[in-house]
């Protein structure tokens, strides 16, 4: 996940997705938009609860980053409790 500053720079066209890659990264990090007052830790916990409700463990996705990314996206488009 990228920082709020990176997200702002990406939106403003100051950096590209390639600029966001870390040397060991094979995929571009995806900006995460949290709700006002929500921390990345809270967002991550909500994702873990979402996975658990679908009987999927985060550890089971360790060797499948494409599947994990897909699930992060799926969980983010659904409404989360405030």
C-alpha positions in Angstrom: 0.0 0.0 0.0 1.2 3.5 -0.6 1.1 6.6 1.5 -1.3 9.4 1.3 1.5 11.6 -0.1 2.2 9.0 -2.9 -1.6 8.8 -3.7 -1.7 12.6 -3.9 1.4 12.7 -6.2 0.0 10.0 -8.4 -3.4 11.8 -8.8 -1.6 15.1 -9.6 0.5 13.3 -12.3 3.7 14.1 -10.4 4.7 10.5 -10.3 3.8 7.4 -12.3 2.9 3.9 -11.2 6.5 2.8 -12.2 7.8 5.4 -9.8 5.9 3.7 -7.0 7.5 0.3 -7.6 10.0 -0.8 -5.0 13.2 -2.6 -6.3 11.8 -6.0 -5.2 8.2 -5.3 -6.3 6.8 -7.2 -9.3 3.5 -5.3 -9.1 2.6 -1.7 -8.6 1.3 -0.8 -5.1 -2.3 0.3 -5.1 -3.4 3.4 -3.2 -5.8 2.7 -0.4 -8.4 5.3 0.3 -9.5 5.1 4.0 -12.5 6.7 5.4 -12.0 9.9 7.3 -10.4 9.0 10.6 -9.8 5.4 9.6 -6.2 4.1 9.9 -4.6 1.6 7.6 -4.4 -0.7 10.6 -8.2 -0.5 11.0 -8.7 -1.0 7.2 -6.5 -4.1 7.3 -8.4 -5.5 10.3 -11.6 -5.0 8.4 -10.1 -6.9 5.4 -9.0 -9.8 7.7 -12.5 -10.0 9.1 -13.9 -10.0 5.6 -11.6 -12.8 4.6 -12.6 -14.8 7.7 -16.2 -14.4 6.9 -15.4 -16.1 3.6 -13.3 -18.8 5.3 -10.0 -17.6 3.7 -6.9 -16.9 5.7 -4.4 -14.2 4.8 -1.6 -16.8 5.1 -3.2 -18.9 2.4 -2.8 -16.1 0.0 0.9 -15.6 0.7 2.0 -17.4 -2.5 -0.7 -15.9 -4.7 -0.4 -12.1 -4.7 -2.7 -11.8 -7.7 -5.5 -13.5 -5.8 -4.8 -11.5 -2.7 -4.9 -8.2 -4.7 -8.2 -9.3 -6.3 -9.6 -10.0 -2.8 -8.4 -6.6 -1.4 -10.3 -5.0 -4.3 -13.4 -7.1 -3.8 -13.5 -6.2 -0.1 -13.0 -2.5 -0.8 -15.9 -2.1 -3.1 -18.4 -3.5 -0.5 -19.8 -1.1 2.1 -17.9 -1.3 5.4 -19.6 -0.4 8.8 -18.8 3.1 10.0 
